[in-house]
C-alpha cells in the first residue's frame, strides 16, 4: 500500500507541475471535461458502489481533507464528503498506531543508578523492607514511588517485605568484635612422634593472639589453669572489662569448670555448632596461618623447642605482622605512615631474622 500511495503522490505531483503552465481558461475547460466524465461514470454505475483501493482512499483523504465540508459538497465526487473525512480519520488512527508500536508501553524505566542503590541498600540491610528503603532514598533526595522500589526488588529476586529476623551470626560478630574472644586447640607432632596440643585465644577486634601454652596431656586441670592465666593477662592489660563473650568448639578437652571461671569474670561462653567451623572462623583462620607460616616450615624437636618457636611467632604476629582488617597495622602496632618523597629516594631497610630465617621482618634503619 505504501509503495502504491507513493507512486500516486509522485504521479500527481508531476501532474500538478503540468498545471503551472496552463492558463486559467485551459484549466476551466479541463475541469468541465472532467466533471462531465464523472457524471457519465456515475450514470453508468447507478447504485453500484465504486471499488477504491486503500492507496486511492489514502490519497483522496490526504488531498481533500484540508478543504471545508461545504467546499467538499460542491465537488461532484464518487463518494460523499463524510466518507472522505472518515478515510482521513482512519488514516490518522493507523499512523498513530504505528508510532505507538515503536514506544515502550507503561512508565519510563527506572534509572540504572537508582536500581543499583536500591539493591545495595537491600543487601546491606537484610531486615529493611521496601518502605524503609524508600524512606532512606527520600532522605538522600531521590524522589521515586514506593512501588518503584518494590518492583526493582522483585525483579532482582529480593523479597520487598522481608520478615523481621534476628541478627545474623556474622552481624553479631562484627558489632561485638571488641567484646569477643575466640579459643581453639591446635595439634602438632614432634620429630619423636609425640603429639603436642597448643591452646590459643585471639581477640576479634584487635586480632591480638594469646598463646596460653602447649602440652602433651591437656588435662582438665591444665586447661582450667590456662583459662585463669588468660583472665589475668587480660586484667593486667586493662582489657578484661571489654570482653563479654568467648567462642569455642565442643571439644571434650574443655572442662565444665572453665565456663564457671569465665562466667565469674563476666564472660559468657558461646559454643559453636556441630561441624560448623565457620562459627569460629577467625580462630580457625589463625590456626591455618600458624600452620602455614610456622608449623609446616620447621621441624619441632620437642616440647621445649615448640614453646620457644611459639613465643617467637607470638611476638612477630602481635608486634610486626600486618593485617588487612587493621589497615595494614599489626595488632599491637600503629597504622604505618606514608613516606615523604625524599625518604623514598633514600630507602635504608634492615632485615631481622627470627627462628633462623623462617620468619623475616623488615624495618627502616634508625
RODO-2510 file (C-alpha; in nm, 4 decimals, decimal comma):
residues 366
     n   res          X          Y          Z
     1     x     0,0000     0,0000     0,0000
     2     x     0,2766     0,2447     0,0874
     3     x     0,4503     0,1844    -0,2447
     4     x     0,1293     0,2428    -0,4395
     5     x     0,0472     0,5528    -0,2356
     6     x     0,3941     0,6904    -0,3015
     7     x     0,3513     0,6200    -0,6731
     8     x     0,0185     0,8058    -0,6797
     9     x     0,1662     1,1012    -0,4926
    10     x     0,4614     1,1313    -0,7309
    11     x     0,2444     1,0908    -1,0395
    12     x     0,0010     1,3612    -0,9305
    13     x     0,2890     1,5849    -0,8257
    14     x     0,4156     1,5804    -1,1822
    15     x     0,0592     1,6419    -1,2997
    16     x     0,0450     1,9480    -1,0718
    17     x     0,3639     2,0779    -1,2360
    18     x     0,1930     2,0494    -1,5722
    19     x    -0,0904     2,2672    -1,4429
    20     x     0,1516     2,5519    -1,3742
    21     x     0,1927     2,6071    -1,7494
    22     x    -0,1800     2,6112    -1,8191
    23     x    -0,3848     2,9280    -1,8324
    24     x    -0,6972     2,9771    -1,6245
    25     x    -0,9130     2,9262    -1,9304
    26     x    -0,7469     2,5946    -2,0154
    27     x    -0,7922     2,4804    -1,6518
    28     x    -1,1604     2,5698    -1,6592
    29     x    -1,2091     2,3704    -1,9796
    30     x    -1,0301     2,0681    -1,8291
    31     x    -1,2364     2,0898    -1,5091
    32     x    -1,5593     2,0969    -1,7109
    33     x    -1,4457     1,7962    -1,9162
    34     x    -1,3566     1,6011    -1,6013
    35     x    -1,6875     1,6854    -1,4392
    36     x    -1,8755     1,5629    -1,7456
    37     x    -1,6754     1,2362    -1,7480
    38     x    -1,7555     1,1922    -1,3744
    39     x    -2,1263     1,2485    -1,4417
    40     x    -2,1213     0,9879    -1,7209
    41     x    -1,9420     0,7414    -1,4889
    42     x    -2,1936     0,7946    -1,2075
    43     x    -2,4851     0,7486    -1,4541
    44     x    -2,3426     0,4184    -1,5752
    45     x    -2,2700     0,2886    -1,2261
    46     x    -2,6122     0,3685    -1,0921
    47     x    -2,6499     0,2334    -0,7369
    48     x    -2,3356     0,0246    -0,7533
    49     x    -2,0519     0,1231    -0,5208
    50     x    -1,7179     0,2344    -0,6564
    51     x    -1,4358    -0,0059    -0,5707
    52     x    -1,1421     0,2006    -0,4477
    53     x    -0,8087     0,0634    -0,3393
    54     x    -0,6666     0,1578     0,0018
    55     x    -0,3999     0,3751    -0,1572
    56     x    -0,6706     0,5587    -0,3526
    57     x    -0,8613     0,6278    -0,0351
    58     x    -0,5452     0,7467     0,1422
    59     x    -0,4557     0,9802    -0,1450
    60     x    -0,8052     1,1322    -0,1658
    61     x    -0,8189     1,1737     0,2122
    62     x    -0,4831     1,3498     0,2180
    63     x    -0,5651     1,5712    -0,0797
    64     x    -0,9233     1,6769     0,0034
    65     x    -0,9409     1,6902     0,3848
    66     x    -0,7877     2,0412     0,4109
    67     x    -1,0992     2,1735     0,2315
    68     x    -1,4016     2,2702     0,4339
    69     x    -1,7060     2,0437     0,4413
    70     x    -1,9103     2,2964     0,2394
    71     x    -1,6386     2,3067    -0,0257
    72     x    -1,6359     1,9266    -0,0440
    73     x    -2,0113     1,9199    -0,1008
    74     x    -1,9707     2,1415    -0,4083
    75     x    -1,7468     1,8779    -0,5718
    76     x    -1,9051     1,6060    -0,7784
    77     x    -1,7251     1,3083    -0,6156
    78     x    -1,7782     0,9352    -0,6470
    79     x    -1,8116     0,9255    -0,2681
    80     x    -1,9708     1,1579    -0,0153
    81     x    -1,7681     1,4194     0,1778
    82     x    -1,8394     1,2312     0,5026
    83     x    -1,6735     0,9258     0,3541
    84     x    -1,3614     1,1281     0,2682
    85     x    -1,3442     1,2602     0,6261
    86     x    -1,3872     0,9068     0,7608
    87     x    -1,1000     0,7898     0,5421
    88     x    -0,8857     1,0668     0,6845
    89     x    -0,9707     0,9692     1,0432
    90     x    -0,8781     0,6087     0,9671
    91     x    -0,5504     0,7237     0,8113
    92     x    -0,4591     0,9276     1,1200
    93     x    -0,5577     0,6405     1,3515
    94     x    -0,3353     0,3886     1,1696
    95     x    -0,0459     0,6339     1,1645
    96     x    -0,0774     0,6852     1,5417
    97     x    -0,0917     0,3083     1,5989
    98     x     0,2321     0,2529     1,4049
    99     x     0,4043     0,5284     1,6046
   100     x     0,2877     0,3823     1,9373
   101     x     0,4282     0,0401     1,8488
   102     x     0,7794     0,1879     1,8496
   103     x     0,7443     0,3174     2,2079
   104     x     0,7719     0,1069     2,5233
   105     x     0,4352     0,0836     2,6994
   106     x     0,3862     0,1947     3,0593
   107     x     0,6045     0,4131     3,2798
   108     x     0,9611     0,5077     3,1815
   109     x     1,2323     0,2714     3,3020
   110     x     1,3920     0,3487     3,6399
   111     x     1,7408     0,4945     3,6188
   112     x     2,0077     0,2238     3,6467
   113     x     2,1961     0,4045     3,9243
   114     x     1,8791     0,4180     4,1370
   115     x     1,8146     0,0459     4,0832
   116     x     2,1723    -0,0334     4,1899
   117     x     2,1329     0,1818     4,5002
   118     x     1,8055     0,0089     4,5917
   119     x     1,9702    -0,3339     4,5640
   120     x     2,2715    -0,2130     4,7627
   121     x     2,0525    -0,0890     5,0484
   122     x     1,8626    -0,4193     5,0468
   123     x     2,1811    -0,6309     5,0548
   124     x     2,3474    -0,4248     5,3285
   125     x     2,0293    -0,4178     5,5396
   126     x     1,8519    -0,7550     5,5060
   127     x     1,5777    -0,6601     5,7522
   128     x     1,4727    -0,3480     5,5596
   129     x     1,1505    -0,3641     5,3614
   130     x     1,0739    -0,1612     5,0527
   131     x     0,9092     0,1119     5,2622
   132     x     1,2209     0,1528     5,4759
   133     x     1,4391     0,1669     5,1640
   134     x     1,2027     0,4225     5,0094
   135     x     1,2386     0,6406     5,3182
   136     x     1,6174     0,6232     5,3018
   137     x     1,6080     0,7229     4,9347
   138     x     1,3843     1,0181     5,0189
   139     x     1,6393     1,1222     5,2826
   140     x     1,9018     1,1219     5,0074
   141     x     1,6837     1,3449     4,7895
   142     x     1,5826     1,0689     4,5454
   143     x     1,2135     1,1059     4,4668
   144     x     1,0577     0,7828     4,3391
   145     x     0,7377     0,5978     4,4223
   146     x     0,7380     0,3139     4,6783
   147     x     0,6002     0,0867     4,4059
   148     x     0,9153     0,1517     4,2022
   149     x     1,1297     0,0263     4,4915
   150     x     0,9020    -0,2781     4,5222
   151     x     0,9292    -0,3571     4,1507
   152     x     1,3092    -0,3165     4,1478
   153     x     1,3461    -0,5620     4,4361
   154     x     1,1024    -0,8139     4,2901
   155     x     1,2753    -0,8042     3,9509
   156     x     1,6096    -0,8801     4,1205
   157     x     1,4592    -1,1687     4,3179
   158     x     1,4756    -0,9879     4,6541
   159     x     1,1860    -1,0040     4,8981
   160     x     1,0472    -0,6470     4,9108
   161     x     0,8954    -0,7019     5,2559
   162     x     1,1195    -0,9444     5,4494
   163     x     1,0077    -1,0751     5,7830
   164     x     1,1821    -0,9220     6,0816
   165     x     1,4572    -1,1651     6,1755
   166     x     1,7142    -1,1790     6,4489
   167     x     2,0653    -1,0524     6,3883
   168     x     2,2747    -1,2936     6,1826
   169     x     2,5842    -1,4535     6,3310
   170     x     2,8159    -1,2546     6,1053
   171     x     2,6433    -0,9272     6,2004
   172     x     2,6699    -1,0174     6,5680
   173     x     3,0439    -1,0844     6,5407
   174     x     3,1071    -0,7580     6,3573
   175     x     2,9055    -0,5483     6,6004
   176     x     3,0546    -0,7161     6,9100
   177     x     3,4125    -0,7598     6,7879
   178     x     3,5645    -0,5652     7,0795
   179     x     3,3848    -0,7901     7,3267
   180     x     3,4637    -1,1270     7,1639
   181     x     3,7483    -1,3703     7,2261
   182     x     3,7876    -1,6962     7,0343
   183     x     3,9713    -2,0045     7,1622
   184     x     4,0884    -2,3187     6,9900
   185     x     4,3232    -2,6161     7,0206
   186     x     4,5943    -2,6855     6,7595
   187     x     4,7593    -3,0243     6,7253
   188     x     5,1120    -3,0878     6,6000
   189     x     5,3652    -3,3716     6,6137
   190     x     5,7342    -3,3510     6,7113
   191     x     6,0187    -3,5454     6,5480
   192     x     5,9917    -3,8072     6,8218
   193     x     5,6308    -3,8740     6,7259
   194     x     5,4888    -3,7154     7,0395
   195     x     5,1663    -3,5274     6,9901
   196     x     5,1539    -3,1750     7,1240
   197     x     4,8446    -2,9627     7,1910
   198     x     4,8578    -2,5829     7,1659
   199     x     4,5869    -2,3718     7,3277
   200     x     4,5463    -2,0203     7,1869
   201     x     4,2988    -1,7345     7,2069
   202     x     4,2523    -1,4403     6,9703
   203     x     4,0704    -1,1107     7,0202
   204     x     3,8335    -1,0372     6,7303
   205     x     3,8748    -0,6597     6,7143
   206     x     4,2498    -0,6213     6,7675
   207     x     4,3489    -0,9660     6,6297
   208     x     4,5894    -0,9980     6,9212
   209     x     4,6869    -1,3586     6,9881
   210     x     4,7364    -1,5092     7,3348
   211     x     4,9285    -1,8369     7,3261
   212     x     4,8190    -1,9998     7,6521
   213     x     5,0616    -2,2913     7,6427
   214     x     5,1446    -2,6260     7,4948
   215     x     5,1317    -2,9729     7,6483
   216     x     5,1272    -3,3372     7,5529
   217     x     4,8487    -3,4044     7,8035
   218     x     4,5740    -3,1393     7,8003
   219     x     4,4084    -3,2396     8,1268
   220     x     4,1149    -3,0519     8,2682
   221     x     4,3374    -2,9046     8,5371
   222     x     4,5843    -2,7766     8,2761
   223     x     4,3087    -2,6194     8,0626
   224     x     4,1474    -2,4620     8,3697
   225     x     4,4754    -2,3037     8,4737
   226     x     4,5320    -2,1768     8,1181
   227     x     4,1912    -2,0061     8,1326
   228     x     4,2826    -1,8402     8,4637
   229     x     4,6108    -1,7214     8,3152
   230     x     4,4232    -1,5718     8,0189
   231     x     4,1926    -1,3764     8,2510
   232     x     4,4917    -1,2461     8,4480
   233     x     4,6664    -1,1339     8,1277
   234     x     4,3545    -0,9505     8,0123
   235     x     4,3152    -0,7846     8,3508
   236     x     4,6792    -0,6732     8,3581
   237     x     4,6387    -0,5224     8,0098
   238     x     4,3156    -0,3486     8,1113
   239     x     4,1093    -0,5364     7,8502
   240     x     3,9101    -0,7717     8,0709
   241     x     3,6297    -0,5192     8,1191
   242     x     3,5705    -0,5124     7,7418
   243     x     3,5454    -0,8890     7,6894
   244     x     3,1937    -1,0317     7,7183
   245     x     3,1957    -1,3460     7,5008
   246     x     3,4335    -1,6367     7,4373
   247     x     3,3692    -1,8604     7,1362
   248     x     3,4962    -2,2183     7,1415
   249     x     3,4024    -2,5560     6,9992
   250     x     3,2635    -2,8562     7,1864
   251     x     3,5963    -3,0354     7,2295
   252     x     3,5960    -3,2727     7,5279
   253     x     3,9304    -3,1264     7,6383
   254     x     3,7434    -2,8238     7,7763
   255     x     3,6205    -2,8910     8,1316
   256     x     3,2907    -2,7609     8,2592
   257     x     3,4770    -2,5621     8,5241
   258     x     3,6230    -2,3311     8,2601
   259     x     3,2768    -2,1890     8,1847
   260     x     3,2223    -2,1162     8,5538
   261     x     3,5568    -1,9369     8,5789
   262     x     3,4796    -1,7235     8,2736
   263     x     3,1281    -1,6522     8,3951
   264     x     3,2652    -1,5277     8,7248
   265     x     3,4679    -1,2702     8,5275
   266     x     3,1610    -1,1606     8,3293
   267     x     3,2477    -1,3599     8,0156
   268     x     2,9791    -1,5757     7,8527
   269     x     3,0872    -1,8921     7,6725
   270     x     2,9370    -1,9381     7,3247
   271     x     2,9640    -2,2922     7,1844
   272     x     2,9848    -2,3448     6,8096
   273     x     2,7517    -2,5815     6,6315
   274     x     2,8496    -2,9371     6,5479
   275     x     3,0663    -2,9436     6,2342
   276     x     3,0268    -2,5676     6,1891
   277     x     3,3824    -2,4281     6,1918
   278     x     3,2677    -2,1012     6,0344
   279     x     3,1072    -2,0065     6,3643
   280     x     3,4634    -1,9721     6,4933
   281     x     3,6061    -1,8519     6,1625
   282     x     3,8626    -1,6034     6,2952
   283     x     4,0226    -1,8602     6,5257
   284     x     4,0186    -2,1242     6,2503
   285     x     4,1817    -1,8806     6,0094
   286     x     4,4534    -1,8013     6,2625
   287     x     4,5192    -2,1736     6,3071
   288     x     4,5743    -2,2042     5,9314
   289     x     4,8089    -1,9033     5,9407
   290     x     5,0113    -2,0603     6,2219
   291     x     5,0459    -2,3844     6,0298
   292     x     5,1340    -2,2154     5,7015
   293     x     5,3874    -1,9688     5,8407
   294     x     5,5440    -2,1756     6,1208
   295     x     5,4486    -2,5363     6,1914
   296     x     5,4653    -2,6544     5,8290
   297     x     5,8015    -2,4822     5,7722
   298     x     6,0109    -2,6129     6,0607
   299     x     6,0890    -2,9391     6,2372
   300     x     5,9796    -2,9442     6,6014
   301     x     6,2301    -3,1332     6,8165
   302     x     6,0434    -3,1459     7,1445
   303     x     5,8033    -2,9540     7,3663
   304     x     6,0641    -2,7004     7,4756
   305     x     6,1557    -2,6253     7,1134
   306     x     5,7857    -2,5824     7,0292
   307     x     5,7352    -2,3371     7,3154
   308     x     6,0332    -2,1317     7,2012
   309     x     5,9065    -2,1208     6,8421
   310     x     5,5563    -2,0247     6,9564
   311     x     5,6899    -1,7390     7,1723
   312     x     5,8848    -1,6007     6,8769
   313     x     5,5861    -1,6304     6,6464
   314     x     5,3550    -1,4679     6,9021
   315     x     5,5869    -1,1636     6,9201
   316     x     5,6078    -1,1487     6,5409
   317     x     5,2304    -1,1815     6,4954
   318     x     5,1331    -0,9235     6,7565
   319     x     5,4078    -0,6671     6,7012
   320     x     5,5003    -0,6843     6,3328
   321     x     5,2724    -0,8886     6,1061
   322     x     5,0251    -0,6709     5,9155
   323     x     4,6526    -0,7373     5,8844
   324     x     4,4077    -0,6229     5,6193
   325     x     4,1335    -0,5779     5,8779
   326     x     4,3614    -0,3364     6,0694
   327     x     4,4544    -0,1210     5,7674
   328     x     4,7982    -0,2900     5,7342
   329     x     4,8809    -0,2402     6,1026
   330     x     4,9861    -0,5103     6,3480
   331     x     4,7649    -0,5973     6,6496
   332     x     4,9873    -0,4028     6,8898
   333     x     5,1317    -0,1567     6,6379
   334     x     5,0179     0,1684     6,4881
   335     x     4,8956     0,2237     6,1338
   336     x     5,2056     0,2790     5,9150
   337     x     5,2625     0,6335     5,7939
   338     x     5,3314     0,7136     5,4296
   339     x     5,6894     0,8110     5,3484
   340     x     5,7902     1,1505     5,2186
   341     x     5,9290     1,1672     4,8622
   342     x     6,2870     1,2294     4,9825
   343     x     6,2631     0,9277     5,2166
   344     x     6,1554     0,7068     4,9280
   345     x     6,4576     0,8197     4,7256
   346     x     6,6971     0,7085     5,0042
   347     x     6,5498     0,3881     5,1436
   348     x     6,7566     0,2025     5,4058
   349     x     6,5853    -0,1212     5,5091
   350     x     6,7143    -0,3668     5,7704
   351     x     6,6096    -0,7320     5,7823
   352     x     6,5693    -0,9199     6,1074
   353     x     6,5508    -1,2986     6,1063
   354     x     6,3533    -1,4945     6,3629
   355     x     6,3861    -1,8705     6,4107
   356     x     6,6873    -1,8890     6,1764
   357     x     6,5135    -1,7076     5,8933
   358     x     6,1801    -1,8902     5,8954
   359     x     6,0253    -1,5581     5,9922
   360     x     6,1668    -1,2352     5,8474
   361     x     6,0883    -0,8792     5,9486
   362     x     6,1894    -0,5589     5,7693
   363     x     6,2344    -0,2187     5,9310
   364     x     6,3849     0,1176     5,8467
   365     x     6,7394     0,1694     5,9683
   366     x     6,7264     0,4141     6,2585
***
